[in-house]
Amino acid sequence: MRTSIATVSLSGSLTEKLTAASRAGFDGVEIFENDLLASPLTPEEIRARCADLGLSIDLYQPMRDIEALPEEEFARALRRARHKFELMGRLGADTVLVCSSVSPHALDDDALAAEQLSRLAGLAEDHGVRVAYEALAWGRHISTYDHAWQVVRSADHPALGTCLDSFHILSRGSDPKGIEDIPGEKIFFLQLADAPLLAMDVLQWSRHYRCFPGQGGFDVAGLVRHVLRAGYRGPLSLEVFNDVFRQSEAGPTAVDARRSLLTLQETVGLAAPPAPAPPTGIAFAELVTPDAAPVSAVLGALGFTRTARHRGKPVDLWQHGEARVLVNTGPAERRDGTRLAAVGLESPDPAGAARRAEALLAPVLPRRRAPGDAELEAVAAPDGTELFFCATGRSPLPDWRADFEDVAPAPHDGGPWRVDHLSLAQPWHQFDEAALFHRSVLGLRPQESVDVADPYGLLRSRAVSTDDGAVRIALTVGPAPTDDTAHAQHLALATDDVVAAARRYREAGGPLLPIPANYYDDLAARFEFADGELETYRELGILYDRDAHGTFRHCYTHTVGRVFFELVQRDGGYRGYGAANAPVRLAAQHAVRAFTAG
Amino acid sequence: MRTSIATVSLSGSLTEKLTAASRAGFDGVEIFENDLLASPLTPEEIRARCADLGLSIDLYQPMRDIEALPEEEFARALRRARHKFELMGRLGADTVLVCSSVSPHALDDDALAAEQLSRLAGLAEDHGVRVAYEALAWGRHISTYDHAWQVVRSADHPALGTCLDSFHILSRGSDPKGIEDIPGEKIFFLQLADAPLLAMDVLQWSRHYRCFPGQGGFDVAGLVRHVLRAGYRGPLSLEVFNDVFRQSEAGPTAVDARRSLLTLQETVGLAAPPAPAPPTGIAFAELVTPDAAPVSAVLGALGFTRTARHRGKPVDLWQHGEARVLVNTGPAERRDGTRLAAVGLESPDPAGAARRAEALLAPVLPRRRAPGDAELEAVAAPDGTELFFCATGRSPLPDWRADFEDVAPAPHDGGPWRVDHLSLAQPWHQFDEAALFHRSVLGLRPQESVDVADPYGLLRSRAVSTDDGAVRIALTVGPAPTDDTAHAQHLALATDDVVAAARRYREAGGPLLPIPANYYDDLAARFEFADGELETYRELGILYDRDAHGTFRHCYTHTVGRVFFELVQRDGGYRGYGAANAPVRLAAQHAVRAFTAG
């Protein structure tokens, strides 16, 4: 099916919006009236621009407050409509959206509404235009899709059909099953949007918080299935009003939008990209740094051993059990200080995973960085993190370690260490995109978003993971766009004895993040501990949490560049990330920073 | 009455919060538990710090989920409480806030709630602590203030009273009159917060959107009157959870907070700062610029005459009817490019206005900038704009024009020009503060906030004005903190013939902002015009709006630095600012900028 996007979903001038929609691969656009009014291009020029870009103009929108009016007002509305139909002729658009009236003058009279819509459709037909009538969720008298359809049916005009909008239908809790009772050829248009499940005024919700399908809480795919069963064959079109998208660059937003639609199309059986192959573990995490010494010192104190070195590049492999960290001091990577730049994901099918990512519009990275390097499959995440699909030790698949030369045997002491999770700070405008990317491209499952109080603003965190917890990534975002690159990333290392690990780290000279004594007094009030247990945590700066399944103990190294390490011990199936302790941890990190700066 | 503020209302570390509260003149604080947990200071050190800063600790908060529990859980809650009472002893705090339970284990049993609260109060009394029990608006079984009071009354323990919170009471639409039935000595604490009137989940509303009294839509003063009539004599304390304040510096937020309380105290008769003396007109607007030529060229083309020059500084006075513009090229003012830096407000009582501003914590500026200058009363607005209280031509009061030397007679042609309004871009974190400042300090009336779609994000605009429209200031804010200084300021000049004014400006070589032809096609669809009228607007780039009272025609110059001029003609009592045309105007300004930059 053809795909389309409303210009109101993207930021910038009309020209910028059209260009972004075309580059992301959409087939058409809905043109929002205000975008046309504000454009210096004439309707004919807009038509030509769309043709050049390979875009059809699928909808002109919206007309408002037309039906069920006193005759004199309806005459004025028809006069306005005639102007707009003439404009659409110049534009080459053949379908117009008419929203159900919110006018205080509108009468609660379905027969009058049908009669006037039929007259409007007659005028439209004279101009070669079709009218798609849609129920706004906050329409004055007509606010449900089935009511709008009844009026359209009784108007019974060939140039009049209905427009369905997933937001207006699902936000009211209407049952979308009844859509199947509408003849497909009378569904003139389908607009899709998702939204987070918020209890708020529906108009504000609609105007500010819509998001692309798969980014919110609605069952948009279920609705689309009903529409397809009804026989609809028009475009799938995204109409999303969102305050964040308004501030974002149109290009990336359009890509995010089309990835959402592709995922939706796959879900309902309209598209078949290569099947997902969810990762089964973290092969490695790669840090880039202008100076390997500080990071190496932390890794050494944590008990990691430098086991190998890249044959062609200044990249060291540090290892501790199954936890592997690459430290890269290559010249191209040194600009932004120490940061987490790449993640190796164990993949059951590296090539398939990369093909799926490519089909879902992820930028594919070169398979070979230098002659002689192993051929590795890699793509870029929305935040720029490089994701390598790895087959560690699974010959005959290429092994990323083939590029490395051993310099020391892997250590055997220290217990079964592995990467528990990674935390990646997301660009402010791409938080929802990141969650959708990790779900649709990688096959990870997003958890609920959590707000965490930082001393200088609320942070938002959302984990994506495999069901078995083998891969866990926490996506975080700051309170405002200014903070994009300021926030820390971190690498959490799982051990089966966090007390021993913390003690050894400290004895090796590594400073652990100091946690205030007041925190431990509060722990004593909240939980009962074995003799001496709390004193040990207090001594080492170990934080404690408990959920219905088990316990979580964790502590933190200091920060190098943007990166710090966490030592964690999960017991009894604890599922979280210690979010309850995050305010104390963040305040402690601010205090260290202020102390270091002061 | 004493004033207090909850540490959760301010950003930063506990030390930063306490310092800000003290500097703003608060008498005490509520200490939010998480602020204490995250602080490296011991309770004894916090107590000493507060004493040094002249702050009492009026409340420790909150305890949660204590009452109406199964006995075993209540025993655990009592154990937690004992720890907290001991902590309060170290802290020197004698009142603790207990919120009504939200626990799924809480029973719907008022008798049990009263019995357990009484036992809790007994334990508290042993530690010299009083328990203030408050109904959360989303409490599981107890969610209204009168219900909480019934439980407290039936518990009947001297160490148990109630805490009233204006948000929890007014957000539920409870009638606050019943507060007068509570004996004043049983109201242990009063927390004040306002909030915008939003239809949304009350918990989210409370946690993210509270604001200081006078910044939202609640009748907080009315509630306080009831509490005073009940006999309450404790502190007036602000408890505000707000996502913007979380990101703002604690110092200015604390000042904003106390100004809010001072205004509230004045409203209910607890404080008597000098009475407001609302301005009666705009005496002048002052532009500072590194180069007078571009601004002077615009003013000249608009028909302004340079009539006078400051005796001691490089400041020119330009005049057109009653519209006066100062152009300042003084060295100290040239850093930020051309901007609107000061406004002269005609004041019936300049000295009184300045004393009121000072009493409401506005920074007072030196009355005399240089020896020999006239003594002028001036204060700084939250955005840094200097506000002069003027008595133009009202001897024997000092006249700001005394510092100027005439260089040309004022022109007599061109009709009755005056400043219609000013638009001032506000720092992102201070939008609500700015509206409150202009209301409380200057006596202007805030209008509703309006969201305006800019191609790159929603702008918010809120006008403050005198009832007769003699002074109108539009406060605007961008979509995100990054945009603080990027947005334009403007000066709107009222004329009685905008067509003639625009034509003359263009003939004098001044380029008017080009408005797209599509806009005029739409006007033709929306309104009927006299023959040739629309063609004139189209030719000149004049925008058109109409409200229930009259019509508004307006056009724009190009932008110099951050400043542009608007020519406006109001007819028939039109009250707005042409907000319906703002998206088209903003898009046109972006297009000009892109063209100039490209």
Interface residues (C-beta under 8 A of the other chain):
Chain A: S11 G12 S13 E33 N34 L36 L37 A38 S39 P40 T42 P43 R79 R80 H83 K84 L87 L198 A199 M200 D201 Q204 D243 R246 Q247 A453 D454 P455 Y456 G457 L458 P479 A480 P481 T482 P514 P516 A517 N518 Y519 D521 D522 A524 A525 R526 P583 V584 L586 A587 A588 H590 A591 A594
Chain B: S11 G12 S13 E33 N34 L36 L37 A38 S39 P40 T42 P43 R79 R80 H83 K84 L87 L198 A199 M200 D201 Q204 D243 R246 Q247 A453 D454 P455 Y456 G457 L458 P479 A480 P481 T482 P514 P516 A517 N518 Y519 D521 D522 A524 A525 R526 P583 V584 L586 A587 A588 H590 A591 A594
